[in-house]
Amino acid sequence: MTWENFRFALFEKAPEALLEHFLIVVITIAIAILISIPLGVLLSRPKFKGFGLVTLNILNVLQAIPGLAIIALALPILGLGMKPAVLALLFQSLLPIVRNTIAGLIGVSPDVKEAASGMGMSQRRILIEVEIPLALPIILSGIRTATVYVVSIGTLAALIGAGGLGNLIMGGLSLFRPEYLLVGAGLGALMAIVLERSLSYLEYRITPPGMRV
């Protein structure tokens, strides 16, 4: 491995792969949030609490299925590209967000909800203005876990033509180019760390001072 080869991999190949990988992560996590938080809110309501354990067990099973298996099943329907990759990553990123949403909402003190009800607030206002803000740090913790997971497993997207940092890693393995491996794996690790630290800081900022660890 020479400096010229390493520089070519870092400055010529990496920017596009990094952008593709980031796009896959953002799309997957955005869809996961849109599905998981409403589902977690629904399952935290007394009327639907009985379905919570069943739903979490189903999501556990989905997360246990290898990403490659989901990609293989999705290929005949969705073809090559980003769609099957996002679908595979989505199935495996729902559990942390749903689980933390349920835990955060159930963990809100009944006294707080009773006080809000005594002030004349409807159940909907209590949910939006009291429960969700108090549960938000825990929900963000689930989003942080899912994000790091998607960044790491997202390298599989290269196997079906979705691009990303997996292209560099696969290229390094097939062409025996260690500089591609170093750049792909290194940038993937760096992206995971940066996103994890950013979400961790956001979680810290929105957590009330008395509840910070």
C-alpha positions as CSV (number, residue, x, y, z in Angstrom):
1,M,0.0,0.0,0.0
2,T,1.4,3.4,-1.0
3,W,0.5,6.9,0.0
4,E,-0.7,7.6,-3.5
5,N,-3.1,4.7,-3.5
6,F,-4.4,5.6,0.0
7,R,-4.9,9.3,-1.0
8,F,-6.8,8.2,-4.1
9,A,-9.1,6.0,-2.1
10,L,-9.6,8.7,0.6
11,F,-10.2,11.7,-1.7
12,E,-11.5,10.2,-4.9
13,K,-13.5,7.2,-3.9
14,A,-14.6,7.9,-0.4
15,P,-16.7,11.2,-0.7
16,E,-19.3,9.6,-2.9
17,A,-19.4,6.4,-0.9
18,L,-19.7,8.3,2.4
19,L,-22.6,10.4,1.0
20,E,-24.4,7.3,-0.2
21,H,-23.9,5.6,3.1
22,F,-25.1,8.6,5.1
23,L,-28.2,8.9,2.8
24,I,-29.1,5.2,3.5
25,V,-28.8,5.8,7.2
26,V,-30.9,9.0,7.2
27,I,-33.6,7.5,5.1
28,T,-33.8,4.3,7.2
29,I,-33.8,6.0,10.5
30,A,-36.4,8.6,9.4
31,I,-38.8,5.8,8.3
32,A,-38.1,3.9,11.5
33,I,-38.9,6.9,13.6
34,L,-42.2,7.5,11.6
35,I,-43.2,3.9,12.3
36,S,-41.8,3.2,15.7
37,I,-42.8,6.2,17.8
38,P,-46.5,6.1,16.9
39,L,-46.5,2.4,17.4
40,G,-44.8,2.8,20.8
41,V,-47.3,5.4,21.8
42,L,-50.2,3.2,20.8
43,L,-48.8,0.2,22.7
44,S,-48.3,2.3,25.8
45,R,-52.0,3.2,26.0
46,P,-53.9,1.1,28.6
47,K,-56.3,-0.2,25.9
48,F,-53.4,-1.7,23.9
49,K,-50.9,-2.7,26.6
50,G,-51.7,-6.4,26.1
51,F,-50.4,-6.2,22.6
52,G,-47.1,-4.7,23.7
53,L,-45.3,-8.0,24.6
54,V,-46.5,-9.7,21.4
55,T,-45.3,-6.8,19.2
56,L,-41.9,-6.6,20.9
57,N,-41.5,-10.4,20.4
58,I,-42.2,-10.0,16.7
59,L,-39.7,-7.2,16.4
60,N,-37.2,-9.3,18.2
61,V,-37.6,-12.0,15.6
62,L,-37.3,-9.5,12.8
63,Q,-34.1,-8.2,14.3
64,A,-32.7,-11.7,14.7
65,I,-33.2,-12.4,10.9
66,P,-29.9,-11.8,9.1
67,G,-29.9,-8.7,6.9
68,L,-28.7,-10.7,3.9
69,A,-31.7,-13.0,4.3
70,I,-34.2,-10.1,4.2
71,I,-32.3,-8.6,1.2
72,A,-32.6,-11.9,-0.6
73,L,-36.3,-12.1,0.0
74,A,-36.8,-8.4,-1.0
75,L,-34.7,-8.7,-4.2
76,P,-37.4,-10.4,-6.4
77,I,-39.9,-7.7,-5.5
78,L,-37.8,-4.5,-5.1
79,G,-34.9,-5.4,-7.3
80,L,-31.3,-4.0,-6.9
81,G,-30.5,-0.7,-5.3
82,M,-31.4,1.3,-2.2
83,K,-35.0,0.0,-1.7
84,P,-34.2,-3.5,-0.5
85,A,-31.3,-2.3,1.6
86,V,-33.4,0.3,3.4
87,L,-36.1,-2.4,3.9
88,A,-33.6,-4.9,5.4
89,L,-32.1,-2.2,7.7
90,L,-35.6,-0.9,8.6
91,F,-36.8,-4.3,9.9
92,Q,-33.8,-4.5,12.1
93,S,-33.9,-0.9,13.5
94,L,-37.5,-0.8,14.7
95,L,-37.0,-2.7,18.0
96,P,-34.8,-0.2,19.9
97,I,-37.1,2.8,19.1
98,V,-40.4,1.0,19.8
99,R,-39.0,-0.5,23.0
100,N,-37.6,2.8,24.4
101,T,-40.8,4.7,23.4
102,I,-42.9,2.3,25.4
103,A,-40.5,2.3,28.3
104,G,-40.3,6.1,28.3
105,L,-44.0,6.7,28.2
106,I,-44.8,4.0,30.8
107,G,-42.1,5.4,33.0
108,V,-43.8,8.8,33.3
109,S,-45.0,9.3,36.9
110,P,-48.8,8.7,37.4
111,D,-48.7,11.7,39.8
112,V,-47.5,14.0,37.0
113,K,-50.3,12.8,34.6
114,E,-52.9,13.1,37.4
115,A,-51.8,16.7,38.1
116,A,-52.0,17.5,34.4
117,S,-55.5,16.0,34.3
118,G,-56.5,18.0,37.4
119,M,-55.5,21.2,35.5
120,G,-58.1,20.3,32.9
121,M,-55.9,18.9,30.2
122,S,-57.3,16.3,27.9
123,Q,-55.6,12.9,27.5
124,R,-54.3,14.0,24.1
125,R,-52.8,17.2,25.5
126,I,-51.3,15.2,28.4
127,L,-49.7,12.8,25.9
128,I,-48.3,15.6,23.6
129,E,-47.3,18.2,26.2
130,V,-46.4,16.1,29.2
131,E,-45.7,12.4,28.5
132,I,-43.7,12.7,25.2
133,P,-41.5,15.5,26.4
134,L,-40.6,13.6,29.6
135,A,-40.0,10.4,27.7
136,L,-38.0,12.0,24.9
137,P,-34.5,11.4,26.4
138,I,-35.3,7.6,26.5
139,I,-36.8,7.7,23.0
140,L,-33.6,9.4,21.7
141,S,-31.5,6.7,23.4
142,G,-33.4,4.1,21.3
143,I,-32.9,6.2,18.1
144,R,-29.2,6.4,19.0
145,T,-28.9,2.7,19.3
146,A,-30.7,2.1,16.0
147,T,-28.6,4.7,14.2
148,V,-25.3,3.0,15.2
149,Y,-26.7,-0.3,14.2
150,V,-27.8,0.9,10.8
151,V,-24.4,2.6,10.1
152,S,-22.5,-0.7,10.8
153,I,-24.9,-3.1,9.1
154,G,-25.4,-0.6,6.2
155,T,-22.1,-1.8,4.6
156,L,-24.2,-4.8,3.3
157,A,-26.0,-2.4,1.0
158,A,-23.0,-2.7,-1.4
159,L,-23.9,-6.3,-2.1
160,I,-27.1,-5.3,-3.9
161,G,-25.8,-2.2,-5.7
162,A,-27.0,0.4,-3.1
163,G,-23.5,1.8,-2.8
164,G,-22.1,3.2,0.5
165,L,-18.9,2.5,2.3
166,G,-19.5,-1.2,1.7
167,N,-18.3,-0.6,-1.9
168,L,-14.9,0.3,-0.6
169,I,-14.7,-2.6,1.8
170,M,-15.9,-5.1,-0.8
171,G,-13.6,-3.6,-3.4
172,G,-10.7,-3.9,-1.0
173,L,-11.5,-7.6,-0.3
174,S,-11.9,-8.5,-3.9
175,L,-9.0,-6.5,-5.4
176,F,-6.7,-7.0,-2.4
177,R,-6.5,-3.3,-1.9
178,P,-5.8,-2.7,1.9
179,E,-6.2,1.1,1.4
180,Y,-9.8,0.6,0.4
181,L,-10.5,-1.6,3.4
182,L,-8.9,1.0,5.7
183,V,-10.7,3.9,4.3
184,G,-14.1,2.2,4.1
185,A,-14.0,0.6,7.6
186,G,-12.4,3.7,9.1
187,L,-15.0,6.1,7.8
188,G,-17.8,3.8,8.8
189,A,-16.4,3.7,12.4
190,L,-16.0,7.5,12.3
191,M,-19.6,8.0,11.1
192,A,-20.9,5.7,13.8
193,I,-19.0,7.6,16.5
194,V,-19.9,11.1,15.3
195,L,-23.7,10.2,15.0
196,E,-23.7,8.4,18.4
197,R,-21.9,11.3,20.1
198,S,-24.2,13.9,18.4
199,L,-27.4,12.1,19.5
200,S,-25.9,11.5,22.9
201,Y,-25.3,15.2,23.3
202,L,-28.8,16.0,22.2
203,E,-30.2,13.5,24.6
204,Y,-28.1,15.1,27.4
205,R,-29.3,18.6,26.5
206,I,-33.0,17.7,26.6
207,T,-32.8,15.7,29.8
208,P,-33.9,17.7,32.9
209,P,-30.8,18.5,35.1
210,G,-32.1,16.5,38.0
211,M,-32.4,13.4,35.8
212,R,-28.9,13.6,34.1
213,V,-26.5,10.8,34.8
